[in-house]
Amino acid sequence: MSTVAYSDHDAKQRNLADYHPSVWGGFFLQYASETMELDQNLASQIDTLKDEVRNMLVSKTEMPLTKVKLIDSICRLGVGYHFEKEIDEVLQHIHKSYVENGEITLEDNLCSLAMLFRVFRQQGLHVSPNVFNKFKDKQGNFNENLSTDVEGMLSLYEASHMMVHEDDILEEALNFTSTHLESIASQSSPSLAAQIEYTLKQALHKNIPRLEARHYISIYEKDPTCDEVLLTFAKLDFNLLQSLHQKEFGNISKWWKELDFSTKLPYARDRIAECSFWVLTAFFEPQYSQARKMMIKVITLLSIIDDTYDAYGTIDELELFTKAVERWDISSLDELPDYMKPIYRSFLTIYEEIEKEMRKEGRIYTLDYYKIEFKKSVQAFMTEARWLNENHIPTTEEYMRISKKSGAYPLLILTSYIGMGDIATKEIFNWVSNEPRIVNAAATLCRLMDEIVSSEFEQKRGHVCSLLDCYMKQFDMSREAAIQECKNRMTIVWKDINEECLRPTEVPMPFMTRVLNLSRFMDVIYKNKDNYTDSDGLMKTCIKEVLVDPVPI
């Protein structure tokens, strides 16, 4: 097989990026396993505890807020997937009993009511934020006395992230709690200050579910009202899933090592563990193991193709590769430069693997949608390469139209549905292929967050103009003003995402959840820097917490 080698002259011609090597190397290879069976003793123990937790959940109570707090703990501990039907039935009942015309009728403190509001919204149930008006003064501002109620302030802060359009009171709540919590943290004990700072840094609603579970287990076990059965169940379940995910990471690492792309294509980011974690964000549940395997291969290949367009290929080579993808045929291999051949061969092999699986399931219709969306992403890479070649700065509208496709979120969302089994019908694929609002919002969020944190690094070498450049040219604004414009748009698209997750949803909630979870990945990993490209900090810590260190029992 040919291997890329390049000189100083190449670097000038090819806009090479200086990506650091993999921080994990072959670490996950130790977990590679032919069998995906899990520890049966542990699974049996979990089943017993699961029945006890289910009994707690469905038992009758005169205290609805106690039951909602239990549901909140179950979900935050990462075990809500075991009880989806029961949780929905209980919350529907409480909603029916204590919400009239969208208004919560229960009387209680700020902490409890904000939690109730957030849990209802998380479940997709309509509920008005007017319940928070009672915590305002005569001037219509939130009462300053609330700043002494730290638990209530934290709960209101978390609830404010459920905002949709026209939720002005939640905008006010977010500003009020953010300002006061920062002040409270500076005057608090180290442990309370750490809790406040964590909350302000990462809102619960926008956190990656596995990370939230890991974090909340450590919080919950210090809670004097903690239920030992639920805590033990959550810990054992986390560790059981971790062992499954380790095997998946091990097997995919073995596949990656056999491809040897880190040697053949040294210009590209070697990020197999990071790609695997990205996919684990979309769905962690055991029934989606096969779906993860497919999706990891697709996202890893996309990362390589993206770097080929961004950081190595010449314009003529990229035109050839784009045409080859459009033809989607092995006969195109001979027309490609040697270094591109293993990429194209892998691209076809991955497709054949997906095709084989879909034929087995009788769901061959998924492939046409996948092909169309994959081509759109590659064509968008090509358009951006032409812009760079011609020094073209498009309008912000033109830039976003193309870059939402080159960000590949529409393709990744569609790919996540391929492995979801019979519930992913042809109607679902028709829906996701027609740029529905939530998919458009997630693709926009992906692009906006990437733009803010990546543009400086990418402009150090030859790279297509950024969205910030487009704003600065089109509207004659400063870089800082352009960044603020992107942040304002991010607020809007999160409202779109939240609104689309309210009932009745356009498609069943599992499909919305994939989009929501992929949006959460962006919020965590791209908040302050591109932690995918520069994966030696936050990304490494996240992977370690979820995939390496078991929860102490």
C-alpha positions as CSV (number, residue, x, y, z in Angstrom):
1,M,0.0,0.0,0.0
2,S,1.2,3.5,-0.8
3,T,2.0,5.8,2.1
4,V,1.9,9.6,1.9
5,A,5.3,11.3,2.4
6,Y,5.6,15.1,2.1
7,S,8.3,17.7,1.8
8,D,8.5,21.4,2.8
9,H,7.4,22.2,-0.7
10,D,4.3,20.0,-0.2
11,A,3.4,21.8,3.0
12,K,3.3,25.1,1.1
13,Q,1.3,23.6,-1.7
14,R,-1.1,21.5,0.4
15,N,-2.1,23.7,3.4
16,L,-1.0,21.0,5.8
17,A,-2.3,21.2,9.4
18,D,-0.2,20.4,12.4
19,Y,-2.5,17.9,14.1
20,H,-1.1,16.1,17.2
21,P,-1.0,12.2,17.1
22,S,-3.5,10.0,18.8
23,V,-3.4,10.5,22.6
24,W,-4.7,6.9,23.1
25,G,-2.5,4.9,20.7
26,G,-3.5,1.3,21.0
27,F,-4.9,1.6,24.5
28,F,-8.4,0.2,23.8
29,L,-7.0,-2.8,21.9
30,Q,-6.8,-4.6,25.2
31,Y,-10.6,-4.7,25.3
32,A,-11.1,-6.3,21.8
33,S,-13.3,-9.3,22.2
34,E,-15.0,-11.9,19.9
35,T,-17.9,-12.2,22.4
36,M,-20.0,-9.3,23.5
37,E,-21.6,-11.2,26.3
38,L,-21.6,-9.4,29.6
39,D,-20.9,-10.6,33.2
40,Q,-24.0,-12.7,34.0
41,N,-23.6,-12.5,37.8
42,L,-23.5,-8.7,37.5
43,A,-26.4,-8.7,35.1
44,S,-28.5,-10.9,37.4
45,Q,-27.7,-8.6,40.4
46,I,-28.8,-5.6,38.3
47,D,-32.1,-7.3,37.3
48,T,-33.0,-7.8,41.0
49,L,-32.2,-4.1,41.8
50,K,-34.0,-3.0,38.7
51,D,-37.3,-4.6,39.9
52,E,-36.9,-2.9,43.3
53,V,-36.5,0.5,41.6
54,R,-39.4,-0.2,39.3
55,N,-41.6,-0.9,42.3
56,M,-40.5,2.4,43.9
57,L,-41.4,4.2,40.7
58,V,-44.9,2.8,40.2
59,S,-45.9,2.8,43.9
60,K,-48.9,5.1,44.7
61,T,-48.1,8.3,46.6
62,E,-49.8,11.4,47.8
63,M,-46.6,13.4,47.3
64,P,-46.2,14.0,43.6
65,L,-43.0,16.1,44.0
66,T,-41.3,13.2,45.8
67,K,-42.1,11.0,42.9
68,V,-40.8,13.6,40.4
69,K,-37.6,13.9,42.4
70,L,-37.1,10.1,42.2
71,I,-37.7,10.2,38.4
72,D,-35.2,13.1,38.1
73,S,-32.6,11.1,40.0
74,I,-33.2,8.0,38.0
75,C,-32.7,9.9,34.7
76,R,-29.7,11.8,35.9
77,L,-28.1,8.6,37.2
78,G,-28.3,7.3,33.7
79,V,-30.8,4.4,34.3
80,G,-33.9,6.1,32.9
81,Y,-33.7,3.9,29.8
82,H,-34.8,0.9,31.8
83,F,-38.1,2.6,32.8
84,E,-39.2,4.7,29.8
85,K,-42.8,3.4,29.8
86,E,-43.2,3.7,33.6
87,I,-41.6,7.2,33.8
88,D,-43.9,8.4,31.0
89,E,-47.1,7.0,32.7
90,V,-46.2,8.5,36.1
91,L,-45.4,11.9,34.6
92,Q,-48.5,11.9,32.4
93,H,-50.6,11.2,35.5
94,I,-49.0,14.0,37.5
95,H,-49.2,16.4,34.6
96,K,-52.9,15.6,34.2
97,S,-53.5,16.1,38.0
98,Y,-51.5,19.3,38.6
99,V,-51.4,21.2,35.3
100,E,-54.4,23.2,34.1
101,N,-54.3,25.1,30.8
102,G,-50.5,24.6,30.8
103,E,-50.2,26.2,34.3
104,I,-48.7,24.3,37.3
105,T,-51.2,24.4,40.1
106,L,-49.0,22.9,42.9
107,E,-47.6,25.2,45.5
108,D,-44.1,24.6,46.7
109,N,-40.6,26.2,46.9
110,L,-38.6,27.4,44.0
111,C,-36.2,24.4,43.9
112,S,-39.1,21.9,43.7
113,L,-41.2,23.8,41.2
114,A,-38.2,24.5,38.9
115,M,-37.4,20.8,39.0
116,L,-41.0,19.9,38.2
117,F,-41.1,22.3,35.3
118,R,-37.7,21.0,33.9
119,V,-38.8,17.3,34.2
120,F,-42.1,18.0,32.4
121,R,-40.4,19.8,29.6
122,Q,-37.7,17.1,29.3
123,Q,-40.5,14.6,28.9
124,G,-42.0,16.7,26.1
125,L,-45.0,17.8,28.1
126,H,-46.3,21.3,27.6
127,V,-46.1,23.5,30.7
128,S,-46.0,27.3,31.1
129,P,-43.1,29.0,32.8
130,N,-45.6,31.5,34.4
131,V,-45.2,29.4,37.6
132,F,-42.1,31.5,38.2
133,N,-44.0,34.8,38.2
134,K,-44.7,34.2,41.9
135,F,-41.0,34.7,42.6
136,K,-40.9,38.2,41.2
137,D,-41.3,41.5,43.0
138,K,-43.8,44.3,42.3
139,Q,-41.5,45.8,39.6
140,G,-41.6,42.5,37.7
141,N,-38.0,41.5,38.5
142,F,-36.9,38.3,40.2
143,N,-36.9,38.9,44.0
144,E,-33.3,39.6,45.2
145,N,-34.0,37.6,48.3
146,L,-33.9,34.4,46.2
147,S,-30.1,34.8,46.1
148,T,-30.0,33.3,49.6
149,D,-31.7,30.1,48.3
150,V,-28.8,28.5,46.5
151,E,-30.6,25.2,45.8
152,G,-33.6,27.1,44.3
153,M,-31.2,29.3,42.2
154,L,-29.4,26.2,40.8
155,S,-32.8,24.5,40.0
156,L,-34.1,27.6,38.3
157,Y,-30.9,28.0,36.3
158,E,-31.2,24.4,35.0
159,A,-34.9,24.9,34.2
160,S,-34.1,28.0,32.2
161,H,-32.2,25.9,29.6
162,M,-35.5,24.3,28.6
163,M,-36.6,27.6,27.0
164,V,-38.4,27.8,23.7
165,H,-39.4,30.8,21.7
166,E,-41.5,33.4,23.6
167,D,-40.3,32.1,27.0
168,D,-39.2,35.6,28.0
169,I,-39.4,34.8,31.7
170,L,-36.9,32.0,31.2
171,E,-34.5,34.4,29.5
172,E,-34.8,36.6,32.6
173,A,-34.3,33.6,34.9
174,L,-31.1,32.6,33.1
175,N,-29.6,36.1,33.3
176,F,-30.7,36.5,37.0
177,T,-29.4,33.1,38.2
178,S,-26.2,33.2,36.1
179,T,-25.2,36.6,37.6
180,H,-26.1,35.8,41.2
181,L,-24.7,32.3,41.2
182,E,-21.3,33.6,40.0
183,S,-21.4,36.0,42.9
184,I,-22.5,33.3,45.4
185,A,-19.7,31.0,44.2
186,S,-17.0,33.6,45.0
187,Q,-18.2,33.7,48.6
188,S,-19.0,30.0,49.2
189,S,-17.2,27.1,50.8
190,P,-14.9,25.2,48.3
191,S,-17.4,22.3,47.9
192,L,-20.4,24.6,47.2
193,A,-18.3,26.8,44.9
194,A,-17.2,23.7,42.9
195,Q,-20.9,22.6,42.5
196,I,-22.0,26.0,41.4
197,E,-19.1,26.4,39.0
198,Y,-19.7,23.0,37.5
199,T,-23.4,23.9,36.9
200,L,-22.6,27.2,35.3
201,K,-20.0,25.6,33.1
202,Q,-22.3,22.7,31.9
203,A,-26.0,22.9,32.0
204,L,-27.7,19.6,32.8
205,H,-30.0,19.7,29.7
206,K,-27.0,20.2,27.4
207,N,-24.7,17.6,29.0
208,I,-23.7,14.3,27.4
209,P,-25.9,11.7,29.2
210,R,-23.0,9.3,30.2
211,L,-21.0,12.2,31.6
212,E,-24.0,13.4,33.5
213,A,-24.5,9.9,34.9
214,R,-20.9,9.7,36.0
215,H,-21.0,13.1,37.6
216,Y,-24.4,12.7,39.3
217,I,-23.5,9.4,40.9
218,S,-20.8,11.2,42.9
219,I,-23.2,13.9,43.9
220,Y,-26.1,11.6,44.7
221,E,-24.2,9.3,47.0
222,K,-23.4,12.4,49.3
223,D,-27.1,13.3,49.4
224,P,-28.6,12.5,52.8
225,T,-31.9,11.5,51.1
226,C,-30.1,9.1,48.7
227,D,-31.7,5.7,48.2
228,E,-29.1,3.0,48.5
229,V,-30.9,0.6,46.2
230,L,-31.1,3.1,43.4
231,L,-27.5,4.2,44.0
232,T,-26.1,0.7,43.8
233,F,-28.3,-0.1,40.8
234,A,-26.9,3.0,39.0
235,K,-23.3,2.2,39.8
236,L,-23.5,-1.5,38.7
237,D,-25.4,-0.5,35.5
238,F,-22.8,2.1,34.7
239,N,-20.0,-0.4,35.1
240,L,-21.8,-3.1,33.1
241,L,-22.4,-0.7,30.2
242,Q,-18.8,0.5,30.5
243,S,-17.6,-3.1,29.9
244,L,-19.8,-3.4,26.8
245,H,-18.6,0.0,25.5
246,Q,-14.9,-1.0,26.2
247,K,-15.4,-4.1,24.0
248,E,-16.9,-2.0,21.2
249,F,-14.0,0.5,21.4
250,G,-11.5,-2.4,21.4
251,N,-13.0,-4.0,18.4
252,I,-13.2,-0.8,16.4
253,S,-9.6,0.1,17.4
254,K,-8.6,-3.3,16.0
255,W,-10.4,-2.4,12.7
256,W,-8.6,1.0,12.7
257,K,-5.2,-0.5,13.3
258,E,-5.7,-3.0,10.4
259,L,-6.5,0.0,8.1
260,D,-3.2,1.6,9.2
261,F,-4.4,5.1,8.1
262,S,-2.3,6.8,10.8
263,T,0.8,5.6,8.8
264,K,-0.7,5.8,5.3
265,L,-2.3,9.2,5.8
266,P,-0.2,11.1,8.4
267,Y,-1.8,14.5,7.4
268,A,-5.1,13.4,8.9
269,R,-6.3,13.4,12.5
270,D,-5.9,10.0,14.1
271,R,-9.0,10.1,16.3
272,I,-10.6,6.7,16.5
273,A,-11.3,6.8,20.2
274,E,-12.7,10.3,19.9
275,C,-15.0,9.3,17.0
276,S,-16.2,6.3,19.0
277,F,-17.0,8.6,22.0
278,W,-18.9,11.0,19.6
279,V,-21.1,8.1,18.6
280,L,-21.5,6.9,22.1
281,T,-23.0,10.3,22.8
282,A,-25.8,9.7,20.2
283,F,-26.8,6.4,21.9
284,F,-25.3,4.5,24.7
285,E,-28.0,1.8,25.3
286,P,-27.0,-1.8,24.8
287,Q,-29.6,-2.5,22.0
288,Y,-27.7,0.0,19.8
289,S,-24.4,-1.8,19.8
290,Q,-24.6,-2.7,16.1
291,A,-25.8,0.9,15.2
292,R,-22.7,2.3,17.0
293,K,-20.3,0.0,15.1
294,M,-21.8,1.3,11.7
295,M,-21.8,4.9,12.7
296,I,-18.3,4.9,14.1
297,K,-16.9,3.7,10.8
298,V,-18.8,6.3,8.9
299,I,-17.8,9.2,11.2
300,T,-14.1,8.1,11.2
301,L,-14.1,7.9,7.4
302,L,-15.7,11.4,7.2
303,S,-13.0,12.8,9.5
304,I,-10.3,11.4,7.1
305,I,-12.1,12.7,4.0
306,D,-12.7,16.1,5.7
307,D,-8.9,16.4,6.4
308,T,-8.1,15.3,2.9
309,Y,-10.2,18.2,1.5
310,D,-9.0,20.6,4.2
311,A,-5.4,19.8,4.7
312,Y,-3.8,17.8,1.9
313,G,-5.5,17.3,-1.4
314,T,-4.8,19.6,-4.4
315,I,-7.9,21.1,-6.1
316,D,-7.4,18.7,-9.1
317,E,-7.1,15.6,-6.8
318,L,-10.2,16.7,-4.9
319,E,-12.2,17.1,-8.1
320,L,-11.3,13.5,-9.0
321,F,-12.3,12.2,-5.6
322,T,-15.6,14.1,-5.6
323,K,-16.4,12.6,-9.0
324,A,-15.5,9.1,-7.7
325,V,-17.9,9.5,-4.8
326,E,-20.6,10.7,-7.1
327,R,-20.1,7.6,-9.3
328,W,-20.0,5.3,-6.3
329,D,-18.2,2.5,-8.2
330,I,-15.0,0.5,-7.7
331,S,-14.0,1.2,-11.3
332,S,-13.3,4.9,-10.2
333,L,-10.4,3.6,-8.1
334,D,-7.9,3.6,-11.0
335,E,-8.5,7.3,-11.6
336,L,-7.5,8.4,-8.1
337,P,-4.0,9.3,-6.8
338,D,-2.4,6.5,-4.9
339,Y,-2.9,8.0,-1.4
340,M,-6.6,8.4,-2.0
341,K,-7.2,4.8,-3.0
342,P,-7.3,3.3,0.5
343,I,-9.8,6.0,1.5
344,Y,-12.1,5.3,-1.5
345,R,-11.7,1.5,-1.0
346,S,-12.7,1.9,2.7
347,F,-15.6,4.1,1.7
348,L,-17.0,1.4,-0.5
349,T,-16.3,-1.4,2.0
350,I,-18.2,0.4,4.8
351,Y,-21.1,0.8,2.5
352,E,-21.1,-2.9,1.6
353,E,-21.1,-3.8,5.3
354,I,-24.1,-1.6,5.9
355,E,-25.8,-3.0,2.8
356,K,-25.2,-6.6,4.0
357,E,-26.8,-5.8,7.4
358,M,-29.7,-4.0,5.9
359,R,-30.4,-6.9,3.5
360,K,-30.6,-9.2,6.5
361,E,-33.1,-6.8,8.2
362,G,-35.1,-6.3,5.1
363,R,-34.5,-2.5,5.2
364,I,-32.5,-2.0,2.0
365,Y,-34.4,1.3,1.4
366,T,-32.1,3.0,4.0
367,L,-29.2,2.8,1.5
368,D,-30.5,5.2,-1.1
369,Y,-31.0,7.9,1.6
370,Y,-27.5,7.3,2.9
371,K,-25.9,7.6,-0.5
372,I,-27.6,10.8,-1.3
373,E,-26.7,12.4,2.0
374,F,-23.1,11.2,1.8
375,K,-22.7,12.7,-1.7
376,K,-24.1,16.0,-0.4
377,S,-21.5,16.2,2.3
378,V,-18.6,15.4,-0.1
379,Q,-19.9,17.9,-2.6
380,A,-20.0,20.5,0.2
381,F,-16.3,19.7,1.0
382,M,-15.6,20.3,-2.7
383,T,-17.4,23.6,-2.8
384,E,-15.4,24.9,0.1
385,A,-12.2,23.7,-1.5
386,R,-13.1,25.7,-4.6
387,W,-13.8,28.8,-2.5
388,L,-10.3,28.5,-1.0
389,N,-8.7,28.0,-4.4
390,E,-10.5,31.1,-5.8
391,N,-10.1,33.2,-2.6
392,H,-13.9,33.5,-2.6
393,I,-15.7,34.9,0.5
394,P,-19.4,34.0,0.1
395,T,-22.4,35.7,1.8
396,T,-23.2,34.4,5.2
397,E,-26.4,32.7,3.8
398,E,-24.4,30.9,1.0
399,Y,-21.7,29.9,3.5
400,M,-24.2,28.4,6.0
401,R,-26.1,26.6,3.3
402,I,-22.9,24.7,2.2
403,S,-21.2,24.4,5.6
404,K,-24.2,22.8,7.3
405,K,-23.7,19.9,4.8
406,S,-19.9,19.9,5.2
407,G,-20.3,19.8,9.0
408,A,-22.0,16.4,8.1
409,Y,-24.5,16.5,10.9
410,P,-27.5,15.7,8.6
411,L,-25.5,12.7,7.4
412,L,-24.6,11.5,10.9
413,I,-28.1,11.9,12.1
414,L,-29.4,9.8,9.2
415,T,-26.7,7.2,9.7
416,S,-27.7,6.9,13.4
417,Y,-31.2,5.9,12.3
418,I,-29.9,3.1,10.0
419,G,-29.0,0.9,12.9
420,M,-32.1,1.6,14.9
421,G,-34.1,-1.4,13.5
422,D,-37.7,-1.7,12.4
423,I,-38.9,1.5,14.0
424,A,-36.7,3.5,11.5
425,T,-39.3,3.2,8.7
426,K,-39.1,4.6,5.2
427,E,-41.3,7.5,6.5
428,I,-38.6,8.4,9.1
429,F,-35.9,8.5,6.3
430,N,-38.2,10.7,4.1
431,W,-38.6,13.0,7.1
432,V,-34.9,13.3,8.0
433,S,-33.8,13.8,4.4
434,N,-36.1,16.8,3.9
435,E,-34.2,19.1,6.3
436,P,-36.7,19.1,9.2
437,R,-36.4,22.0,11.6
438,I,-34.6,20.0,14.4
439,V,-32.0,18.6,12.0
440,N,-31.4,22.0,10.5
441,A,-31.0,23.4,14.0
442,A,-28.5,20.8,15.0
443,A,-26.5,21.2,11.8
444,T,-26.5,25.0,12.4
445,L,-25.4,24.6,16.0
446,C,-22.6,22.2,14.9
447,R,-21.3,24.8,12.4
448,L,-21.6,27.8,14.7
449,M,-19.8,26.2,17.6
450,D,-17.1,24.9,15.3
451,E,-16.6,28.3,13.6
452,I,-16.1,30.2,16.9
453,V,-13.4,27.8,18.3
454,S,-11.7,26.7,15.0
455,S,-11.3,29.7,12.8
456,E,-8.1,31.1,14.4
457,F,-6.2,27.8,14.2
458,E,-7.4,27.2,10.6
459,Q,-6.5,30.6,9.4
460,K,-2.8,30.1,10.4
461,R,-2.6,27.9,7.3
462,G,-4.5,28.1,4.0
463,H,-8.1,27.3,4.8
464,V,-11.5,28.2,3.5
465,C,-12.8,31.5,4.9
466,S,-14.8,31.1,8.1
467,L,-18.3,32.2,8.9
468,L,-16.7,35.0,10.9
469,D,-14.9,36.3,7.8
470,C,-18.2,36.2,5.9
471,Y,-20.0,38.3,8.6
472,M,-17.1,40.7,8.9
473,K,-17.0,41.3,5.1
474,Q,-20.8,41.3,4.5
475,F,-21.8,43.5,7.5
476,D,-18.5,45.4,8.0
477,M,-18.3,44.2,11.6
478,S,-15.5,43.3,14.0
479,R,-14.5,39.8,14.8
480,E,-15.9,40.1,18.3
481,A,-19.2,41.3,16.9
482,A,-19.3,38.4,14.4
483,I,-18.7,35.9,17.3
484,Q,-21.5,37.5,19.3
485,E,-23.8,37.1,16.2
486,C,-22.9,33.4,16.2
487,K,-23.7,33.1,19.9
488,N,-27.0,34.8,19.4
489,R,-27.9,32.3,16.6
490,M,-26.9,29.4,18.9
491,T,-29.5,30.6,21.5
492,I,-32.1,30.6,18.8
493,V,-31.3,27.1,17.4
494,W,-31.4,25.6,21.0
495,K,-34.9,27.1,21.3
496,D,-35.8,25.3,18.0
497,I,-34.4,22.0,19.3
498,N,-36.3,22.3,22.6
499,E,-39.5,23.3,20.8
500,E,-39.3,20.4,18.4
501,C,-38.9,17.9,21.3
502,L,-42.3,19.0,22.8
503,R,-45.3,16.8,22.0
504,P,-46.7,16.0,19.6
505,T,-43.3,15.5,17.9
506,E,-43.0,15.0,14.2
507,V,-41.4,11.6,14.6
508,P,-41.2,9.3,17.7
509,M,-39.0,10.6,20.5
510,P,-36.1,8.1,20.0
511,F,-35.3,9.9,16.7
512,M,-35.5,13.3,18.3
513,T,-33.2,12.1,21.1
514,R,-30.4,11.2,18.6
515,V,-30.5,14.8,17.3
516,L,-30.6,16.2,20.8
517,N,-27.7,14.1,22.0
518,L,-25.5,15.0,19.0
519,S,-26.2,18.7,19.8
520,R,-25.2,18.0,23.4
521,F,-21.9,16.7,22.1
522,M,-21.2,20.0,20.4
523,D,-22.1,21.9,23.6
524,V,-19.7,20.0,25.7
525,I,-16.8,19.3,23.3
526,Y,-16.8,22.6,21.3
527,K,-17.8,25.1,24.0
528,N,-14.4,26.8,24.5
529,K,-12.1,25.1,22.0
530,D,-12.1,22.3,19.4
531,N,-11.5,19.4,21.8
532,Y,-11.9,16.9,19.0
533,T,-8.9,18.2,17.0
534,D,-7.0,19.1,20.2
535,S,-8.0,16.0,22.1
536,D,-5.4,15.9,24.9
537,G,-7.5,17.9,27.4
538,L,-11.2,17.8,28.0
539,M,-11.9,15.1,25.4
540,K,-9.4,12.8,27.0
541,T,-10.9,13.4,30.5
542,C,-14.4,12.7,29.2
543,I,-13.3,9.4,27.6
544,K,-11.4,8.4,30.7
545,E,-14.5,9.0,32.9
546,V,-16.9,7.1,30.7
547,L,-14.7,4.4,29.2
548,V,-11.7,3.8,31.4
549,D,-12.4,4.3,35.2
550,P,-15.2,2.1,36.6
551,V,-17.4,3.7,39.3
552,P,-16.2,2.6,42.8
553,I,-18.9,0.4,44.3
